[in-house]
Amino acid sequence: MSQGAATGPSQSAGPSRERGTSSEGRTSTRKAAAGSNDKTIKHFVLDTNVLLHDPNALFVFHEHEVIIPLVVVEELDTFKRDSGDRGRNARESIRQLDRLRGMGRLVEGVAWGEPVGGKNADAARRAGTGGGTVRIDVNNHDRPPVLSADKPDNRIIAVAYDLQQQGVQNVVFVSKDLNARIKADALGLKTEDFENQKVDAGRLYTGFVSLDVEGSLIDELYHDRMLSLTSLGDTPGGISPSGEPVNPEIYANQFVILRDQDDDSHTGLARRLADTDHLIPVTGPRKPVFGIMARNVQQTMALDLLMDDEIRMVTLLGSAGTGKTLLAVAAGMAKVFTEERYDKLLVARPIMPMGRDIGYLPGTKDDKLGAWMQPIFDNLGYLLSTRGATMGSGNNQHAESLSTEQRIEKLIAGGQVVLEPLTYIRGRSIPHQFMIVDEAQNLTPHEVKTIISRIGEGTKIILTGDIGQIDNPYLDEASNGLSYAIEKMKGLRIVGHCTLTKSERSELASLAANLL
C-alpha cells in the first residue's frame, strides 16, 4: 500500500467519548488499546468500498487487526441486491464475515490464523501463516464537529478517529474513496488506498528489452538460429521504451532487441523460447497475415506471438492507432479461415460507453451489439475489402460479387465470426476458438480473471487495450484488469505480451497521440 500524508490531530476536534456502548464493545476497545503497545501491529479500519472492490481484503493484512464498522455491514446489506460485480462482492463479503462468526465473536475480534474454510481458503492462506484478526465495531462514536452530518462515510471515519483519540497507535483508515481519504487526512488520520490489486503503471512490463552486445552474438543468433542466454554474460540492464534502465532478467516469451555496440545499423530481434534458456531469432511472417504486414518492430513482435499456436494467451497494450485490434483480428482471420486452426473467431468487448450513455438501444441482441461492435466491423471491413486477402475452404468464392458488408454478414450468419458482449460470459466454457477481448482496460481484475478462466481446451485468447483511455470511472492505469493481467501473467510459458508504441493509423493520428 502507498501511505498518504498524515498530520497531527485537528485542534478543533477535541476528544471524543463513547456513548451507548455494549460491554463487549468496551472490552474489545480495551483489547485494541492494550494491543497497540506493540508498535508492529496496525489497526486497519476498512471503508465499504474496499470490500465491494475485493471481498478478500479481510485477509490481506497479515498479522494486523482489521476493523469493520457496523455501518459497513449495513451498507453491504444494501448493495447485496445489485446484479453486477458490486452485488456479488457484497454477498461474498457477508459470507466471509459469517464464516468468521462461526469461529468466534466478531465483536471481540476473531483470529484467523488457521485459514478460513470455504472457497476463499486459498486467499486467506496466501495472506500469511500468522494471520490477523477481524473485528466488527458496534460502538456509537461521537464525531468531531466538522463531521457532524450523519452520513455513512462520516460514521466510518469516526471509528478510526475515536481509536486514535484513545491513544491507540498505528490506526490506518483504508478507503478507495478520494473524498473520504481527504477528510480523514484533514483530521490527522493515516489514510491509505487499497492497492492489493494495483500494479506500478510506470514500470509496467513491456514484453521486450533492448541490449547492447557484441556483433558476433547477433551473427551467431541468425547463423545457428539459436542463442544461449548465458552468451549474454553480464550484459548490463537494458533500455525501456521510455529510456529508463530496466531489470536485465529476461522472462519467458520476452523479446530482446540486440544492438551491435560498435555498429548501430547491425541489429537483431530475438525471443526467449518459452521457459528454455535460449533465444530464437524473430523475422516476422514472410507473407502478409490476411493482407497485413508489420510496419514496425513492435508489430513484428505482436504478430510473432499471435501466430504462435504454443502461446495460449497474448496481451497487447498500446495507444490509439498502434494496430492492436487490427493485428489481433487479422491473425484470428488467418488462423480460422486460412489455416483452419480454430473453429471460430470470437470477438468480445465490454459494454462501457465513452462519455454520456445514449440509453437503451432498440432491436434484437445483434441490433444492440451493432453500435458497440462498430470498431470490430471497421477492422473486419478493412481486412475483407478487395486487398488480396484470401480465405480457406472456398469461402472466397464469388467474393467479388459480394460487398464487404455482405461478406461480414455471411461470416456472422455462418457462425464463423461471433461478436459477443462480456455480460453473460460467466459459467461458459469456450473451447477451440480464437478469442479477442478488445478494450480490456475497462475491465476489473476480477472480470479479467473470470474471462480467462472460461477458456477451454484449444482456445487462444487475446487481450487488447489502451490504459491511457479508460472509460470505467472506478479504474485507473494501475488498477485495471489489463495492467493486472500483464504484470501477473508475465514469464509464463504459454503467455506473451507486447507494448506497441508507434501509431500507424495516419500521420494525424500519430501526431494527436503524441501531442494531445
ZAMARGU-4260 file (C-alpha; in steps of 0.2 Angstrom, whole numbers, plus 5000, padded with zeros to 4 digits):
<rodrens>
0) 5000/5000/5000 | 5005/5018/4997 | 5003/5028/5013 | 4995/5045/5012 | 5001/5060/5022
5) 4997/5061/5040 | 4996/5076/5050 | 4993/5079/5069 | 4975/5078/5076 | 4964/5093/5072
10) 4964/5106/5086 | 4946/5110/5084 | 4940/5092/5085 | 4943/5089/5103 | 4942/5072/5112
15) 4928/5061/5108 | 4918/5050/5121 | 4909/5034/5120 | 4890/5033/5122 | 4878/5018/5121
20) 4892/5005/5120 | 4889/4987/5125 | 4900/4978/5137 | 4908/4968/5123 | 4912/4984/5113
25) 4920/4991/5128 | 4930/4975/5131 | 4936/4975/5113 | 4941/4993/5113 | 4952/4990/5129
30) 4959/4975/5120 | 4963/4986/5105 | 4971/4999/5116 | 4981/4986/5125 | 4987/4978/5109
35) 4993/4995/5102 | 5008/4994/5114 | 5015/4983/5101 | 5022/4995/5088 | 5022/4982/5074
40) 5003/4979/5075 | 4992/4990/5065 | 4974/4993/5066 | 4966/4995/5048 | 4948/5002/5048
45) 4940/4997/5031 | 4928/5008/5021 | 4914/4999/5012 | 4921/5002/4995 | 4936/4991/5000
50) 4925/4976/5002 | 4915/4980/4987 | 4931/4980/4977 | 4939/4964/4984 | 4930/4953/4997
55) 4947/4945/5002 | 4953/4962/5008 | 4948/4955/5025 | 4963/4943/5024 | 4977/4953/5016
60) 4983/4962/5031 | 4993/4948/5038 | 4996/4949/5057 | 4987/4965/5059 | 4969/4969/5065
65) 4955/4973/5053 | 4941/4984/5060 | 4924/4984/5051 | 4912/4997/5057 | 4894/4991/5059
70) 4889/5004/5046 | 4899/4995/5033 | 4889/4979/5037 | 4873/4989/5034 | 4879/4996/5018
75) 4884/4978/5012 | 4866/4973/5015 | 4860/4987/5004 | 4872/4983/4990 | 4870/4964/4990
80) 4854/4966/4979 | 4864/4973/4965 | 4865/4961/4950 | 4883/4966/4945 | 4900/4963/4952
85) 4897/4976/4966 | 4882/4965/4972 | 4892/4949/4970 | 4907/4956/4981 | 4894/4962/4994
90) 4887/4945/4996 | 4904/4937/4996 | 4910/4949/5010 | 4894/4945/5020 | 4898/4926/5018
95) 4916/4929/5024 | 4910/4938/5039 | 4898/4924/5043 | 4912/4911/5042 | 4922/4921/5054
100) 4907/4922/5065 | 4907/4903/5066 | 4925/4904/5073 | 4921/4917/5087 | 4913/4933/5092
105) 4916/4946/5079 | 4913/4960/5091 | 4928/4954/5102 | 4939/4950/5087 | 4941/4934/5078
110) 4959/4927/5074 | 4960/4918/5058 | 4977/4911/5060 | 4970/4895/5053 | 4964/4898/5035
115) 4945/4901/5034 | 4936/4887/5026 | 4926/4888/5010 | 4931/4893/4993 | 4942/4908/4999
120) 4953/4897/5010 | 4967/4899/4997 | 4966/4918/4998 | 4967/4918/5017 | 4982/4905/5016
125) 4991/4917/5005 | 4989/4931/5017 | 5002/4923/5029 | 5004/4909/5041 | 5002/4920/5056
130) 4986/4928/5051 | 4977/4943/5059 | 4961/4947/5067 | 4944/4954/5061 | 4933/4964/5072
135) 4916/4972/5070 | 4915/4989/5079 | 4897/4991/5086 | 4901/5007/5096 | 4892/5023/5093
140) 4906/5036/5092 | 4905/5054/5094 | 4910/5063/5078 | 4921/5079/5078 | 4911/5095/5073
145) 4917/5095/5055 | 4909/5078/5053 | 4893/5082/5061 | 4882/5077/5046 | 4875/5059/5049
150) 4882/5051/5034 | 4889/5033/5032 | 4906/5040/5027 | 4907/5051/5042 | 4902/5037/5054
155) 4915/5026/5047 | 4929/5039/5048 | 4923/5042/5066 | 4928/5024/5071 | 4946/5027/5066
160) 4946/5044/5073 | 4940/5038/5090 | 4953/5025/5091 | 4967/5037/5088 | 4959/5049/5101
165) 4960/5035/5114 | 4979/5034/5111 | 4979/5018/5100 | 4994/5018/5089 | 4996/5013/5071
170) 4977/5017/5066 | 4975/5017/5047 | 4959/5022/5038 | 4958/5012/5021 | 4947/5018/5008
175) 4946/5019/4989 | 4935/5035/4990 | 4946/5050/4987 | 4935/5062/4996 | 4934/5051/5012
180) 4953/5050/5012 | 4955/5068/5011 | 4943/5071/5025 | 4952/5058/5036 | 4969/5065/5032
185) 4962/5083/5037 | 4958/5075/5054 | 4976/5069/5056 | 4972/5051/5052 | 4984/5040/5042
190) 4975/5036/5026 | 4979/5023/5013 | 4971/5017/4996 | 4968/4998/4995 | 4981/4993/4982
195) 4982/4975/4984 | 4977/4973/4966 | 4986/4988/4959 | 5002/4987/4949 | 5016/5000/4945
200) 5009/5008/4929 | 5025/5017/4927 | 5035/5002/4926 | 5023/4990/4918 | 5031/4975/4909
205) 5033/4980/4891 | 5037/4962/4884 | 5054/4967/4876 | 5071/4974/4881 | 5085/4982/4871
210) 5103/4976/4874 | 5120/4982/4868 | 5130/4967/4864 | 5145/4961/4853 | 5141/4960/4835
215) 5147/4942/4834 | 5132/4937/4846 | 5120/4944/4833 | 5128/4934/4819 | 5128/4918/4830
220) 5109/4921/4833 | 5105/4921/4814 | 5118/4908/4809 | 5114/4895/4822 | 5095/4900/4824
225) 5098/4900/4842 | 5107/4909/4856 | 5110/4904/4873 | 5106/4916/4887 | 5122/4913/4895
230) 5131/4920/4880 | 5124/4937/4885 | 5135/4936/4901 | 5134/4951/4912 | 5126/4962/4899
235) 5120/4977/4910 | 5102/4980/4911 | 5093/4986/4895 | 5083/5001/4890 | 5064/5003/4891
240) 5053/5012/4878 | 5054/5027/4890 | 5073/5027/4890 | 5075/5021/4908 | 5086/5006/4913
245) 5076/4990/4916 | 5079/4974/4925 | 5091/4963/4915 | 5080/4947/4919 | 5073/4940/4903
250) 5056/4932/4905 | 5049/4918/4895 | 5042/4924/4878 | 5050/4941/4881 | 5058/4949/4866
255) 5076/4955/4865 | 5082/4969/4853 | 5101/4966/4851 | 5111/4981/4845 | 5129/4980/4840
260) 5139/4991/4852 | 5151/4995/4838 | 5138/4997/4824 | 5121/5005/4826 | 5115/4998/4810
265) 5119/4980/4815 | 5104/4974/4825 | 5094/4958/4828 | 5077/4953/4836 | 5075/4938/4847
270) 5063/4930/4859 | 5066/4919/4873 | 5058/4902/4869 | 5045/4898/4882 | 5054/4894/4898
275) 5070/4887/4890 | 5087/4896/4891 | 5088/4900/4873 | 5084/4915/4862 | 5077/4911/4845
280) 5078/4924/4830 | 5062/4933/4826 | 5060/4938/4807 | 5041/4940/4806 | 5029/4932/4794
285) 5037/4932/4776 | 5020/4935/4768 | 5005/4945/4773 | 4994/4939/4788 | 4977/4941/4780
290) 4983/4956/4770 | 4993/4964/4784 | 5011/4966/4786 | 5020/4973/4801 | 5026/4991/4799
295) 5037/4992/4814 | 5047/4981/4826 | 5033/4980/4839 | 5021/4975/4827 | 5033/4961/4821
300) 5034/4955/4839 | 5015/4956/4841 | 5012/4945/4825 | 5025/4933/4831 | 5015/4930/4847
305) 4998/4930/4838 | 5004/4917/4825 | 5012/4905/4838 | 5000/4891/4842 | 5010/4886/4858
310) 5006/4903/4866 | 4988/4902/4873 | 4987/4920/4879 | 4993/4936/4872 | 4991/4954/4879
315) 4993/4969/4868 | 4995/4986/4875 | 4996/5002/4865 | 4989/5019/4862 | 4976/5023/4848
320) 4982/5019/4831 | 4996/5007/4835 | 4987/4992/4827 | 4982/4981/4842 | 4965/4977/4837
325) 4968/4976/4818 | 4983/4964/4821 | 4973/4953/4833 | 4958/4952/4821 | 4970/4949/4806
330) 4979/4934/4815 | 4962/4927/4820 | 4955/4928/4802 | 4971/4919/4796 | 4970/4906/4810
335) 4952/4902/4807 | 4949/4904/4789 | 4966/4901/4780 | 4974/4888/4792 | 4958/4882/4800
340) 4967/4880/4816 | 4952/4886/4826 | 4933/4883/4824 | 4928/4901/4825 | 4933/4919/4829
345) 4925/4926/4844 | 4927/4945/4847 | 4920/4952/4863 | 4920/4970/4871 | 4915/4977/4887
350) 4899/4987/4887 | 4907/5003/4893 | 4902/5020/4883 | 4914/5035/4882 | 4906/5050/4890
355) 4887/5051/4892 | 4877/5035/4888 | 4864/5036/4874 | 4852/5025/4884 | 4843/5009/4879
360) 4845/5003/4861 | 4831/4996/4851 | 4830/4979/4842 | 4837/4962/4844 | 4854/4957/4853
365) 4863/4959/4836 | 4855/4976/4833 | 4860/4982/4850 | 4878/4975/4848 | 4880/4984/4831
370) 4884/5001/4840 | 4896/4993/4852 | 4905/4982/4840 | 4907/4995/4826 | 4926/4996/4829
375) 4927/4977/4826 | 4916/4979/4810 | 4928/4993/4804 | 4943/4981/4806 | 4933/4966/4798
380) 4928/4978/4783 | 4946/4983/4781 | 4953/4965/4780 | 4939/4959/4769 | 4940/4973/4757
385) 4947/4969/4740 | 4965/4969/4746 | 4971/4952/4741 | 4966/4943/4757 | 4960/4926/4754
390) 4950/4913/4764 | 4952/4895/4765 | 4939/4881/4761 | 4932/4890/4746 | 4925/4904/4757
395) 4932/4917/4745 | 4921/4910/4731 | 4911/4924/4722 | 4919/4936/4734 | 4920/4949/4720
400) 4901/4949/4718 | 4898/4952/4737 | 4900/4969/4745 | 4911/4970/4761 | 4895/4972/4772
405) 4888/4956/4764 | 4904/4946/4767 | 4904/4951/4785 | 4885/4946/4787 | 4889/4930/4778
410) 4903/4925/4791 | 4892/4930/4806 | 4877/4921/4799 | 4888/4905/4796 | 4894/4906/4814
415) 4912/4908/4809 | 4913/4925/4817 | 4904/4928/4833 | 4903/4945/4841 | 4898/4944/4859
420) 4896/4956/4874 | 4905/4951/4890 | 4890/4952/4901 | 4885/4934/4900 | 4901/4925/4900
425) 4901/4919/4917 | 4898/4900/4918 | 4903/4897/4899 | 4916/4886/4893 | 4925/4892/4877
430) 4935/4878/4868 | 4944/4878/4851 | 4941/4896/4847 | 4952/4911/4843 | 4945/4924/4856
435) 4949/4943/4856 | 4944/4954/4871 | 4945/4972/4865 | 4946/4987/4876 | 4951/4976/4891
440) 4957/4991/4900 | 4939/4994/4905 | 4938/4978/4915 | 4942/4975/4933 | 4955/4962/4938
445) 4941/4951/4944 | 4932/4952/4927 | 4948/4948/4918 | 4951/4933/4929 | 4933/4927/4926
450) 4935/4929/4907 | 4952/4919/4906 | 4945/4906/4917 | 4932/4902/4904 | 4945/4897/4891
455) 4943/4879/4886 | 4955/4867/4878 | 4962/4873/4861 | 4957/4891/4863 | 4969/4906/4862
460) 4964/4922/4870 | 4970/4940/4865 | 4968/4955/4877 | 4970/4972/4869 | 4968/4989/4876
465) 4975/5006/4880 | 4977/5010/4898 | 4978/5029/4893 | 4959/5028/4888 | 4949/5021/4902
470) 4931/5024/4902 | 4927/5014/4918 | 4925/5028/4932 | 4932/5016/4945 | 4948/5010/4937
475) 4964/5019/4933 | 4981/5014/4924 | 4986/5004/4939 | 4970/4995/4944 | 4963/4990/4928
480) 4962/4972/4923 | 4973/4973/4908 | 4988/4980/4918 | 4985/4967/4932 | 4985/4953/4919
485) 5000/4959/4910 | 5010/4960/4927 | 5004/4945/4935 | 5005/4933/4920 | 5022/4938/4913
490) 5035/4925/4912 | 5023/4910/4910 | 5027/4898/4897 | 5011/4900/4887 | 5009/4919/4889
495) 5016/4933/4879 | 5015/4952/4879 | 5020/4966/4868 | 5018/4985/4871 | 5016/4994/4854
500) 5022/5012/4855 | 5021/5019/4837 | 5005/5024/4829 | 5002/5018/4811 | 4984/5024/4808
505) 4989/5040/4800 | 5000/5055/4801 | 4987/5065/4810 | 4983/5051/4822 | 5001/5049/4826
510) 5003/5067/4830 | 4987/5068/4841 | 4993/5053/4851 | 5010/5061/4855 | 5004/5079/4857
515) 4987/5079/4864
</rodrens>
